[in-house]
Amino acid sequence: MPSHVSHHSGTHQAGSAYSDNLISVKQLSATDAARRFSDVLDSVESERETFVVVRHGRAVATIGPALAGTGRALKDALRENRPDASWAAELRELRDGVGPGTDPWHD
């Protein structure tokens, strides 16, 4: 992100964090995201940066590059990689071994 965005006087500086797949992302307050939305989009587009928007100390949104895949590419990949006969049983076994999930958005 351009330095004039994250270091602008009177605003919170963007902090760093890691996504669930260990990609470095910048944290940005909701206020800063709103005030600097055009600059944030410029950074996403030109530098492929990803931002986590934080409101009242909680992550509420992610702003990042759009996925480049298409529905057609997904269909082709699924057709080329059909599940084997034991796939459904393995999936059921895995699901049985996992307890109820938690929703980090509503903890």
Biopython code that builds the backbone (N, CA, C, O; Angstrom):
import numpy as np
from Bio.PDB.StructureBuilder import StructureBuilder

atoms = [
    (1, "MET", "N", (0.849, -1.168, 0.000)),
    (1, "MET", "CA", (0.000, 0.000, 0.000)),
    (1, "MET", "C", (0.892, 1.227, 0.000)),
    (1, "MET", "O", (1.896, 1.245, 0.712)),
    (2, "PRO", "N", (0.571, 2.227, -0.754)),
    (2, "PRO", "CA", (1.390, 3.433, -0.775)),
    (2, "PRO", "C", (1.539, 3.998, 0.629)),
    (2, "PRO", "O", (0.603, 3.964, 1.427)),
    (3, "SER", "N", (2.726, 4.517, 0.919)),
    (3, "SER", "CA", (2.998, 4.987, 2.274)),
    (3, "SER", "C", (2.075, 6.123, 2.693)),
    (3, "SER", "O", (1.783, 6.262, 3.880)),
    (4, "HIS", "N", (1.608, 6.939, 1.749)),
    (4, "HIS", "CA", (0.744, 8.040, 2.143)),
    (4, "HIS", "C", (-0.612, 7.556, 2.625)),
    (4, "HIS", "O", (-1.346, 8.320, 3.252)),
    (5, "VAL", "N", (-0.961, 6.313, 2.351)),
    (5, "VAL", "CA", (-2.234, 5.788, 2.829)),
    (5, "VAL", "C", (-2.104, 5.282, 4.250)),
    (5, "VAL", "O", (-2.900, 5.650, 5.113)),
    (6, "SER", "N", (-1.113, 4.443, 4.506)),
    (6, "SER", "CA", (-1.028, 3.829, 5.820)),
    (6, "SER", "C", (-0.408, 4.743, 6.869)),
    (6, "SER", "O", (-0.532, 4.459, 8.060)),
    (7, "HIS", "N", (0.250, 5.822, 6.475)),
    (7, "HIS", "CA", (0.876, 6.708, 7.429)),
    (7, "HIS", "C", (0.234, 8.091, 7.464)),
    (7, "HIS", "O", (0.804, 9.016, 8.041)),
    (8, "HIS", "N", (-0.921, 8.245, 6.866)),
    (8, "HIS", "CA", (-1.589, 9.534, 6.811)),
    (8, "HIS", "C", (-1.883, 10.026, 8.229)),
    (8, "HIS", "O", (-2.350, 9.263, 9.075)),
    (9, "SER", "N", (-1.610, 11.284, 8.476)),
    (9, "SER", "CA", (-1.827, 11.820, 9.822)),
    (9, "SER", "C", (-3.298, 11.761, 10.178)),
    (9, "SER", "O", (-4.178, 12.006, 9.352)),
    (10, "GLY", "N", (-3.534, 11.424, 11.444)),
    (10, "GLY", "CA", (-4.903, 11.364, 11.935)),
    (10, "GLY", "C", (-5.590, 10.042, 11.692)),
    (10, "GLY", "O", (-6.743, 9.878, 12.090)),
    (11, "THR", "N", (-4.931, 9.093, 11.056)),
    (11, "THR", "CA", (-5.534, 7.789, 10.836)),
    (11, "THR", "C", (-4.663, 6.718, 11.454)),
    (11, "THR", "O", (-3.503, 6.954, 11.791)),
    (12, "HIS", "N", (-5.234, 5.549, 11.596)),
    (12, "HIS", "CA", (-4.480, 4.426, 12.136)),
    (12, "HIS", "C", (-3.623, 3.825, 11.042)),
    (12, "HIS", "O", (-4.063, 3.689, 9.900)),
    (13, "GLN", "N", (-2.427, 3.474, 11.384)),
    (13, "GLN", "CA", (-1.526, 2.840, 10.425)),
    (13, "GLN", "C", (-1.979, 1.405, 10.210)),
    (13, "GLN", "O", (-2.382, 0.728, 11.156)),
    (14, "ALA", "N", (-1.914, 0.946, 8.982)),
    (14, "ALA", "CA", (-2.270, -0.434, 8.691)),
    (14, "ALA", "C", (-1.269, -1.358, 9.355)),
    (14, "ALA", "O", (-0.062, -1.140, 9.261)),
    (15, "GLY", "N", (-1.768, -2.399, 10.033)),
    (15, "GLY", "CA", (-0.896, -3.378, 10.660)),
    (15, "GLY", "C", (-0.790, -4.608, 9.790)),
    (15, "GLY", "O", (-1.549, -4.766, 8.833)),
    (16, "SER", "N", (0.143, -5.478, 10.113)),
    (16, "SER", "CA", (0.311, -6.706, 9.357)),
    (16, "SER", "C", (-0.278, -7.871, 10.121)),
    (16, "SER", "O", (-0.287, -7.881, 11.352)),
    (17, "ALA", "N", (-0.764, -8.838, 9.395)),
    (17, "ALA", "CA", (-1.306, -10.066, 9.960)),
    (17, "ALA", "C", (-1.071, -11.162, 8.938)),
    (17, "ALA", "O", (-0.502, -10.917, 7.874)),
    (18, "TYR", "N", (-1.506, -12.365, 9.258)),
    (18, "TYR", "CA", (-1.400, -13.471, 8.314)),
    (18, "TYR", "C", (-2.765, -14.082, 8.110)),
    (18, "TYR", "O", (-3.539, -14.228, 9.056)),
    (19, "SER", "N", (-3.067, -14.446, 6.852)),
    (19, "SER", "CA", (-4.325, -15.100, 6.555)),
    (19, "SER", "C", (-4.243, -16.555, 6.997)),
    (19, "SER", "O", (-3.201, -17.008, 7.472)),
    (20, "ASP", "N", (-5.348, -17.290, 6.840)),
    (20, "ASP", "CA", (-5.353, -18.691, 7.250)),
    (20, "ASP", "C", (-4.422, -19.555, 6.410)),
    (20, "ASP", "O", (-4.119, -20.683, 6.798)),
    (21, "ASN", "N", (-3.963, -19.055, 5.275)),
    (21, "ASN", "CA", (-2.998, -19.812, 4.475)),
    (21, "ASN", "C", (-1.618, -19.157, 4.515)),
    (21, "ASN", "O", (-0.815, -19.325, 3.597)),
    (22, "LEU", "N", (-1.353, -18.414, 5.580)),
    (22, "LEU", "CA", (-0.056, -17.811, 5.890)),
    (22, "LEU", "C", (0.433, -16.781, 4.882)),
    (22, "LEU", "O", (1.637, -16.554, 4.761)),
    (23, "ILE", "N", (-0.480, -16.162, 4.168)),
    (23, "ILE", "CA", (-0.131, -15.058, 3.280)),
    (23, "ILE", "C", (-0.196, -13.777, 4.103)),
    (23, "ILE", "O", (-1.170, -13.542, 4.819)),
    (24, "SER", "N", (0.831, -12.958, 4.002)),
    (24, "SER", "CA", (0.853, -11.712, 4.750)),
    (24, "SER", "C", (-0.224, -10.775, 4.220)),
    (24, "SER", "O", (-0.305, -10.514, 3.020)),
    (25, "VAL", "N", (-1.040, -10.279, 5.126)),
    (25, "VAL", "CA", (-2.090, -9.323, 4.767)),
    (25, "VAL", "C", (-1.960, -8.120, 5.694)),
    (25, "VAL", "O", (-1.388, -8.220, 6.779)),
    (26, "LYS", "N", (-2.483, -7.013, 5.268)),
    (26, "LYS", "CA", (-2.449, -5.803, 6.087)),
    (26, "LYS", "C", (-3.812, -5.596, 6.723)),
    (26, "LYS", "O", (-4.850, -5.775, 6.087)),
    (27, "GLN", "N", (-3.783, -5.214, 7.995)),
    (27, "GLN", "CA", (-5.022, -4.869, 8.681)),
    (27, "GLN", "C", (-5.274, -3.376, 8.512)),
    (27, "GLN", "O", (-4.349, -2.565, 8.550)),
    (28, "LEU", "N", (-6.516, -3.040, 8.328)),
    (28, "LEU", "CA", (-6.906, -1.663, 8.063)),
    (28, "LEU", "C", (-8.198, -1.403, 8.816)),
    (28, "LEU", "O", (-9.129, -2.205, 8.740)),
    (29, "SER", "N", (-8.269, -0.295, 9.542)),
    (29, "SER", "CA", (-9.518, 0.008, 10.240)),
    (29, "SER", "C", (-10.612, 0.294, 9.208)),
    (29, "SER", "O", (-10.333, 0.704, 8.081)),
    (30, "ALA", "N", (-11.845, 0.072, 9.613)),
    (30, "ALA", "CA", (-12.972, 0.343, 8.715)),
    (30, "ALA", "C", (-12.990, 1.809, 8.299)),
    (30, "ALA", "O", (-13.319, 2.130, 7.157)),
    (31, "THR", "N", (-12.639, 2.693, 9.220)),
    (31, "THR", "CA", (-12.606, 4.123, 8.919)),
    (31, "THR", "C", (-11.564, 4.418, 7.847)),
    (31, "THR", "O", (-11.847, 5.133, 6.886)),
    (32, "ASP", "N", (-10.352, 3.867, 8.007)),
    (32, "ASP", "CA", (-9.299, 4.076, 7.009)),
    (32, "ASP", "C", (-9.674, 3.462, 5.664)),
    (32, "ASP", "O", (-9.403, 4.041, 4.612)),
    (33, "ALA", "N", (-10.297, 2.289, 5.704)),
    (33, "ALA", "CA", (-10.710, 1.650, 4.452)),
    (33, "ALA", "C", (-11.693, 2.540, 3.699)),
    (33, "ALA", "O", (-11.602, 2.681, 2.480)),
    (34, "ALA", "N", (-12.624, 3.135, 4.421)),
    (34, "ALA", "CA", (-13.604, 4.018, 3.782)),
    (34, "ALA", "C", (-12.947, 5.282, 3.241)),
    (34, "ALA", "O", (-13.222, 5.704, 2.118)),
    (35, "ARG", "N", (-12.089, 5.873, 4.037)),
    (35, "ARG", "CA", (-11.436, 7.124, 3.624)),
    (35, "ARG", "C", (-10.472, 6.916, 2.461)),
    (35, "ARG", "O", (-10.297, 7.813, 1.636)),
    (36, "ARG", "N", (-9.856, 5.763, 2.386)),
    (36, "ARG", "CA", (-8.789, 5.510, 1.404)),
    (36, "ARG", "C", (-9.154, 4.406, 0.420)),
    (36, "ARG", "O", (-8.276, 3.733, -0.121)),
    (37, "PHE", "N", (-10.442, 4.224, 0.190)),
    (37, "PHE", "CA", (-10.880, 3.082, -0.612)),
    (37, "PHE", "C", (-10.223, 3.040, -1.985)),
    (37, "PHE", "O", (-9.813, 1.969, -2.431)),
    (38, "SER", "N", (-10.114, 4.152, -2.649)),
    (38, "SER", "CA", (-9.492, 4.187, -3.971)),
    (38, "SER", "C", (-8.028, 3.745, -3.905)),
    (38, "SER", "O", (-7.575, 2.982, -4.758)),
    (39, "ASP", "N", (-7.288, 4.217, -2.899)),
    (39, "ASP", "CA", (-5.891, 3.820, -2.743)),
    (39, "ASP", "C", (-5.759, 2.332, -2.410)),
    (39, "ASP", "O", (-4.847, 1.656, -2.884)),
    (40, "VAL", "N", (-6.692, 1.835, -1.581)),
    (40, "VAL", "CA", (-6.683, 0.411, -1.245)),
    (40, "VAL", "C", (-6.888, -0.408, -2.520)),
    (40, "VAL", "O", (-6.162, -1.372, -2.761)),
    (41, "LEU", "N", (-7.867, -0.029, -3.331)),
    (41, "LEU", "CA", (-8.110, -0.750, -4.584)),
    (41, "LEU", "C", (-6.911, -0.670, -5.524)),
    (41, "LEU", "O", (-6.590, -1.641, -6.210)),
    (42, "ASP", "N", (-6.248, 0.489, -5.556)),
    (42, "ASP", "CA", (-5.037, 0.612, -6.377)),
    (42, "ASP", "C", (-3.975, -0.384, -5.929)),
    (42, "ASP", "O", (-3.324, -1.009, -6.768)),
    (43, "SER", "N", (-3.789, -0.543, -4.615)),
    (43, "SER", "CA", (-2.797, -1.480, -4.090)),
    (43, "SER", "C", (-3.184, -2.926, -4.386)),
    (43, "SER", "O", (-2.326, -3.754, -4.690)),
    (44, "VAL", "N", (-4.458, -3.220, -4.297)),
    (44, "VAL", "CA", (-4.941, -4.562, -4.611)),
    (44, "VAL", "C", (-4.683, -4.868, -6.086)),
    (44, "VAL", "O", (-4.204, -5.946, -6.438)),
    (45, "GLU", "N", (-5.008, -3.904, -6.934)),
    (45, "GLU", "CA", (-4.871, -4.119, -8.370)),
    (45, "GLU", "C", (-3.414, -4.161, -8.816)),
    (45, "GLU", "O", (-3.023, -5.069, -9.549)),
    (46, "SER", "N", (-2.612, -3.203, -8.393)),
    (46, "SER", "CA", (-1.246, -3.104, -8.914)),
    (46, "SER", "C", (-0.243, -3.982, -8.178)),
    (46, "SER", "O", (0.704, -4.479, -8.787)),
    (47, "GLU", "N", (-0.439, -4.180, -6.869)),
    (47, "GLU", "CA", (0.539, -4.940, -6.083)),
    (47, "GLU", "C", (-0.010, -6.258, -5.560)),
    (47, "GLU", "O", (0.684, -6.982, -4.846)),
    (48, "ARG", "N", (-1.281, -6.580, -5.919)),
    (48, "ARG", "CA", (-1.923, -7.830, -5.505)),
    (48, "ARG", "C", (-1.960, -7.978, -3.986)),
    (48, "ARG", "O", (-1.869, -9.089, -3.464)),
    (49, "GLU", "N", (-2.093, -6.846, -3.274)),
    (49, "GLU", "CA", (-2.148, -6.878, -1.807)),
    (49, "GLU", "C", (-3.531, -7.298, -1.340)),
    (49, "GLU", "O", (-4.520, -7.138, -2.055)),
    (50, "THR", "N", (-3.582, -7.836, -0.132)),
    (50, "THR", "CA", (-4.831, -8.222, 0.509)),
    (50, "THR", "C", (-4.917, -7.502, 1.845)),
    (50, "THR", "O", (-3.927, -7.409, 2.571)),
    (51, "PHE", "N", (-6.093, -6.996, 2.167)),
    (51, "PHE", "CA", (-6.324, -6.255, 3.399)),
    (51, "PHE", "C", (-7.448, -6.898, 4.196)),
    (51, "PHE", "O", (-8.437, -7.359, 3.627)),
    (52, "VAL", "N", (-7.291, -6.927, 5.517)),
    (52, "VAL", "CA", (-8.358, -7.325, 6.426)),
    (52, "VAL", "C", (-8.879, -6.044, 7.058)),
    (52, "VAL", "O", (-8.123, -5.288, 7.669)),
    (53, "VAL", "N", (-10.159, -5.812, 6.906)),
    (53, "VAL", "CA", (-10.780, -4.615, 7.466)),
    (53, "VAL", "C", (-11.267, -4.954, 8.876)),
    (53, "VAL", "O", (-12.005, -5.917, 9.083)),
    (54, "VAL", "N", (-10.835, -4.137, 9.837)),
    (54, "VAL", "CA", (-11.121, -4.381, 11.249)),
    (54, "VAL", "C", (-12.030, -3.275, 11.779)),
    (54, "VAL", "O", (-11.782, -2.088, 11.571)),
    (55, "ARG", "N", (-13.084, -3.696, 12.467)),
    (55, "ARG", "CA", (-13.995, -2.747, 13.109)),
    (55, "ARG", "C", (-14.134, -3.151, 14.575)),
    (55, "ARG", "O", (-14.479, -4.293, 14.879)),
    (56, "HIS", "N", (-13.867, -2.226, 15.469)),
    (56, "HIS", "CA", (-13.952, -2.482, 16.910)),
    (56, "HIS", "C", (-13.123, -3.700, 17.310)),
    (56, "HIS", "O", (-13.536, -4.493, 18.155)),
    (57, "GLY", "N", (-11.943, -3.838, 16.689)),
    (57, "GLY", "CA", (-11.030, -4.913, 17.051)),
    (57, "GLY", "C", (-11.330, -6.263, 16.438)),
    (57, "GLY", "O", (-10.627, -7.233, 16.722)),
    (58, "ARG", "N", (-12.361, -6.354, 15.600)),
    (58, "ARG", "CA", (-12.732, -7.632, 14.975)),
    (58, "ARG", "C", (-12.638, -7.536, 13.465)),
    (58, "ARG", "O", (-13.052, -6.540, 12.872)),
    (59, "ALA", "N", (-12.096, -8.569, 12.845)),
    (59, "ALA", "CA", (-12.046, -8.627, 11.387)),
    (59, "ALA", "C", (-13.465, -8.766, 10.850)),
    (59, "ALA", "O", (-14.211, -9.655, 11.261)),
    (60, "VAL", "N", (-13.833, -7.872, 9.921)),
    (60, "VAL", "CA", (-15.195, -7.910, 9.372)),
    (60, "VAL", "C", (-15.227, -8.139, 7.866)),
    (60, "VAL", "O", (-16.267, -8.507, 7.320)),
    (61, "ALA", "N", (-14.091, -7.926, 7.181)),
    (61, "ALA", "CA", (-14.081, -8.098, 5.731)),
    (61, "ALA", "C", (-12.653, -8.282, 5.241)),
    (61, "ALA", "O", (-11.690, -7.930, 5.922)),
    (62, "THR", "N", (-12.544, -8.834, 4.061)),
    (62, "THR", "CA", (-11.266, -8.960, 3.375)),
    (62, "THR", "C", (-11.399, -8.305, 2.018)),
    (62, "THR", "O", (-12.374, -8.531, 1.301)),
    (63, "ILE", "N", (-10.417, -7.494, 1.667)),
    (63, "ILE", "CA", (-10.376, -6.872, 0.337)),
    (63, "ILE", "C", (-9.103, -7.380, -0.323)),
    (63, "ILE", "O", (-8.004, -7.169, 0.191)),
    (64, "GLY", "N", (-9.250, -8.042, -1.451)),
    (64, "GLY", "CA", (-8.088, -8.598, -2.129)),
    (64, "GLY", "C", (-8.364, -8.822, -3.601)),
    (64, "GLY", "O", (-9.459, -8.549, -4.092)),
    (65, "PRO", "N", (-7.349, -9.327, -4.303)),
    (65, "PRO", "CA", (-7.495, -9.556, -5.739)),
    (65, "PRO", "C", (-8.630, -10.537, -6.047)),
    (65, "PRO", "O", (-8.855, -11.500, -5.314)),
    (66, "ALA", "N", (-9.322, -10.275, -7.122)),
    (66, "ALA", "CA", (-10.387, -11.173, -7.571)),
    (66, "ALA", "C", (-9.765, -12.476, -8.063)),
    (66, "ALA", "O", (-8.663, -12.492, -8.612)),
    (67, "LEU", "N", (-10.491, -13.558, -7.853)),
    (67, "LEU", "CA", (-10.018, -14.854, -8.332)),
    (67, "LEU", "C", (-10.044, -14.864, -9.859)),
    (67, "LEU", "O", (-10.964, -14.341, -10.487)),
    (68, "ALA", "N", (-9.027, -15.461, -10.426)),
    (68, "ALA", "CA", (-8.907, -15.448, -11.876)),
    (68, "ALA", "C", (-9.602, -16.623, -12.553)),
    (68, "ALA", "O", (-9.754, -16.627, -13.774)),
    (69, "GLY", "N", (-10.020, -17.610, -11.786)),
    (69, "GLY", "CA", (-10.644, -18.796, -12.370)),
    (69, "GLY", "C", (-12.024, -18.508, -12.928)),
    (69, "GLY", "O", (-12.655, -17.509, -12.583)),
    (70, "THR", "N", (-12.474, -19.387, -13.783)),
    (70, "THR", "CA", (-13.811, -19.260, -14.363)),
    (70, "THR", "C", (-14.618, -20.502, -14.010)),
    (70, "THR", "O", (-14.059, -21.529, -13.626)),
    (71, "GLY", "N", (-15.909, -20.399, -14.142)),
    (71, "GLY", "CA", (-16.777, -21.554, -13.921)),
    (71, "GLY", "C", (-16.450, -22.679, -14.877)),
    (71, "GLY", "O", (-16.501, -23.856, -14.518)),
    (72, "ARG", "N", (-16.118, -22.309, -16.079)),
    (72, "ARG", "CA", (-15.763, -23.321, -17.097)),
    (72, "ARG", "C", (-14.516, -24.090, -16.673)),
    (72, "ARG", "O", (-14.467, -25.313, -16.802)),
    (73, "ALA", "N", (-13.496, -23.370, -16.162)),
    (73, "ALA", "CA", (-12.261, -24.022, -15.719)),
    (73, "ALA", "C", (-12.546, -24.976, -14.562)),
    (73, "ALA", "O", (-11.972, -26.064, -14.500)),
    (74, "LEU", "N", (-13.432, -24.576, -13.641)),
    (74, "LEU", "CA", (-13.783, -25.440, -12.526)),
    (74, "LEU", "C", (-14.494, -26.697, -13.014)),
    (74, "LEU", "O", (-14.168, -27.802, -12.582)),
    (75, "LYS", "N", (-15.457, -26.535, -13.905)),
    (75, "LYS", "CA", (-16.156, -27.701, -14.453)),
    (75, "LYS", "C", (-15.186, -28.653, -15.135)),
    (75, "LYS", "O", (-15.278, -29.867, -14.953)),
    (76, "ASP", "N", (-14.260, -28.116, -15.917)),
    (76, "ASP", "CA", (-13.266, -28.957, -16.596)),
    (76, "ASP", "C", (-12.410, -29.715, -15.588)),
    (76, "ASP", "O", (-12.147, -30.904, -15.764)),
    (77, "ALA", "N", (-11.974, -29.029, -14.532)),
    (77, "ALA", "CA", (-11.141, -29.675, -13.505)),
    (77, "ALA", "C", (-11.912, -30.784, -12.807)),
    (77, "ALA", "O", (-11.357, -31.849, -12.539)),
    (78, "LEU", "N", (-13.182, -30.549, -12.511)),
    (78, "LEU", "CA", (-13.988, -31.579, -11.857)),
    (78, "LEU", "C", (-14.233, -32.768, -12.782)),
    (78, "LEU", "O", (-14.247, -33.912, -12.327)),
    (79, "ARG", "N", (-14.424, -32.511, -14.059)),
    (79, "ARG", "CA", (-14.609, -33.613, -15.017)),
    (79, "ARG", "C", (-13.337, -34.449, -15.157)),
    (79, "ARG", "O", (-13.404, -35.671, -15.293)),
    (80, "GLU", "N", (-12.191, -33.796, -15.125)),
    (80, "GLU", "CA", (-10.907, -34.497, -15.289)),
    (80, "GLU", "C", (-10.479, -35.237, -14.033)),
    (80, "GLU", "O", (-9.648, -36.141, -14.111)),
    (81, "ASN", "N", (-11.023, -34.878, -12.881)),
    (81, "ASN", "CA", (-10.610, -35.468, -11.606)),
    (81, "ASN", "C", (-11.824, -36.007, -10.862)),
    (81, "ASN", "O", (-12.197, -35.499, -9.804)),
    (82, "ARG", "N", (-12.422, -37.026, -11.419)),
    (82, "ARG", "CA", (-13.618, -37.616, -10.816)),
    (82, "ARG", "C", (-13.258, -38.304, -9.503)),
    (82, "ARG", "O", (-12.183, -38.891, -9.382)),
    (83, "PRO", "N", (-14.169, -38.232, -8.507)),
    (83, "PRO", "CA", (-13.897, -38.926, -7.243)),
    (83, "PRO", "C", (-13.916, -40.437, -7.451)),
    (83, "PRO", "O", (-14.663, -40.960, -8.278)),
    (84, "ASP", "N", (-13.068, -41.130, -6.674)),
    (84, "ASP", "CA", (-13.070, -42.583, -6.788)),
    (84, "ASP", "C", (-14.249, -43.152, -6.004)),
    (84, "ASP", "O", (-14.964, -42.422, -5.318)),
    (85, "ALA", "N", (-14.438, -44.451, -6.113)),
    (85, "ALA", "CA", (-15.610, -45.099, -5.529)),
    (85, "ALA", "C", (-15.677, -44.952, -4.005)),
    (85, "ALA", "O", (-16.775, -44.927, -3.449)),
    (86, "SER", "N", (-14.558, -44.855, -3.329)),
    (86, "SER", "CA", (-14.574, -44.777, -1.867)),
    (86, "SER", "C", (-14.639, -43.344, -1.347)),
    (86, "SER", "O", (-14.616, -43.126, -0.136)),
    (87, "TRP", "N", (-14.718, -42.371, -2.241)),
    (87, "TRP", "CA", (-14.698, -40.962, -1.846)),
    (87, "TRP", "C", (-15.812, -40.606, -0.868)),
    (87, "TRP", "O", (-15.546, -39.972, 0.153)),
    (88, "ALA", "N", (-17.035, -40.993, -1.150)),
    (88, "ALA", "CA", (-18.169, -40.628, -0.298)),
    (88, "ALA", "C", (-18.004, -41.214, 1.100)),
    (88, "ALA", "O", (-18.275, -40.533, 2.089)),
    (89, "ALA", "N", (-17.564, -42.464, 1.196)),
    (89, "ALA", "CA", (-17.364, -43.098, 2.504)),
    (89, "ALA", "C", (-16.252, -42.392, 3.279)),
    (89, "ALA", "O", (-16.379, -42.171, 4.483)),
    (90, "GLU", "N", (-15.168, -42.038, 2.597)),
    (90, "GLU", "CA", (-14.067, -41.326, 3.257)),
    (90, "GLU", "C", (-14.529, -39.955, 3.755)),
    (90, "GLU", "O", (-14.171, -39.537, 4.856)),
    (91, "LEU", "N", (-15.311, -39.270, 2.952)),
    (91, "LEU", "CA", (-15.825, -37.959, 3.346)),
    (91, "LEU", "C", (-16.719, -38.083, 4.572)),
    (91, "LEU", "O", (-16.613, -37.283, 5.502)),
    (92, "ARG", "N", (-17.605, -39.086, 4.581)),
    (92, "ARG", "CA", (-18.478, -39.314, 5.733)),
    (92, "ARG", "C", (-17.658, -39.590, 6.992)),
    (92, "ARG", "O", (-17.969, -39.072, 8.064)),
    (93, "GLU", "N", (-16.609, -40.409, 6.860)),
    (93, "GLU", "CA", (-15.742, -40.738, 7.991)),
    (93, "GLU", "C", (-15.043, -39.478, 8.530)),
    (93, "GLU", "O", (-14.958, -39.280, 9.742)),
    (94, "LEU", "N", (-14.554, -38.646, 7.631)),
    (94, "LEU", "CA", (-13.907, -37.402, 8.056)),
    (94, "LEU", "C", (-14.880, -36.477, 8.768)),
    (94, "LEU", "O", (-14.548, -35.885, 9.794)),
    (95, "ARG", "N", (-16.075, -36.357, 8.223)),
    (95, "ARG", "CA", (-17.084, -35.483, 8.839)),
    (95, "ARG", "C", (-17.495, -35.990, 10.213)),
    (95, "ARG", "O", (-17.731, -35.194, 11.121)),
    (96, "ASP", "N", (-17.584, -37.316, 10.375)),
    (96, "ASP", "CA", (-17.944, -37.888, 11.669)),
    (96, "ASP", "C", (-16.875, -37.597, 12.720)),
    (96, "ASP", "O", (-17.181, -37.501, 13.908)),
    (97, "GLY", "N", (-15.612, -37.454, 12.283)),
    (97, "GLY", "CA", (-14.512, -37.215, 13.206)),
    (97, "GLY", "C", (-14.327, -35.762, 13.592)),
    (97, "GLY", "O", (-13.512, -35.442, 14.457)),
    (98, "VAL", "N", (-15.077, -34.887, 12.959)),
    (98, "VAL", "CA", (-14.954, -33.455, 13.243)),
    (98, "VAL", "C", (-16.145, -33.022, 14.078)),
    (98, "VAL", "O", (-17.293, -33.321, 13.750)),
    (99, "GLY", "N", (-15.857, -32.313, 15.164)),
    (99, "GLY", "CA", (-16.935, -31.823, 16.020)),
    (99, "GLY", "C", (-17.636, -30.636, 15.390)),
    (99, "GLY", "O", (-17.296, -30.206, 14.288)),
    (100, "PRO", "N", (-18.624, -30.114, 16.109)),
    (100, "PRO", "CA", (-19.329, -28.951, 15.574)),
    (100, "PRO", "C", (-18.370, -27.781, 15.357)),
    (100, "PRO", "O", (-17.490, -27.533, 16.182)),
    (101, "GLY", "N", (-18.537, -27.093, 14.288)),
    (101, "GLY", "CA", (-17.675, -25.963, 13.957)),
    (101, "GLY", "C", (-18.013, -24.747, 14.783)),
    (101, "GLY", "O", (-19.081, -24.658, 15.388)),
    (102, "THR", "N", (-17.098, -23.825, 14.798)),
    (102, "THR", "CA", (-17.344, -22.545, 15.454)),
    (102, "THR", "C", (-17.341, -21.461, 14.404)),
    (102, "THR", "O", (-16.652, -21.557, 13.388)),
    (103, "ASP", "N", (-18.099, -20.457, 14.656)),
    (103, "ASP", "CA", (-18.182, -19.331, 13.729)),
    (103, "ASP", "C", (-17.416, -18.152, 14.331)),
    (103, "ASP", "O", (-17.900, -17.506, 15.260)),
    (104, "PRO", "N", (-16.196, -17.865, 13.793)),
    (104, "PRO", "CA", (-15.400, -16.784, 14.388)),
    (104, "PRO", "C", (-16.053, -15.412, 14.267)),
    (104, "PRO", "O", (-15.670, -14.480, 14.975)),
    (105, "TRP", "N", (-17.022, -15.282, 13.390)),
    (105, "TRP", "CA", (-17.695, -13.994, 13.206)),
    (105, "TRP", "C", (-18.682, -13.712, 14.329)),
    (105, "TRP", "O", (-19.049, -12.560, 14.561)),
    (106, "HIS", "N", (-19.115, -14.762, 15.028)),
    (106, "HIS", "CA", (-20.137, -14.584, 16.059)),
    (106, "HIS", "C", (-19.714, -15.128, 17.412)),
    (106, "HIS", "O", (-20.573, -15.459, 18.229)),
    (107, "ASP", "N", (-18.433, -15.231, 17.671)),
    (107, "ASP", "CA", (-17.950, -15.710, 18.981)),
    (107, "ASP", "C", (-18.158, -14.669, 20.051)),
    (107, "ASP", "O", (-17.813, -14.898, 21.210)),
]
sb = StructureBuilder()
sb.init_structure("model")
sb.init_model(0)
sb.init_chain("A")
sb.init_seg("    ")
for serial, (resi, resn, name, xyz) in enumerate(atoms, 1):
    if name == "N":
        sb.init_residue(resn, " ", resi, " ")
    sb.init_atom(name, np.array(xyz, "f"), 0.0, 1.0, " ", f" {name:<3s}", serial, name[0])
structure = sb.get_structure()
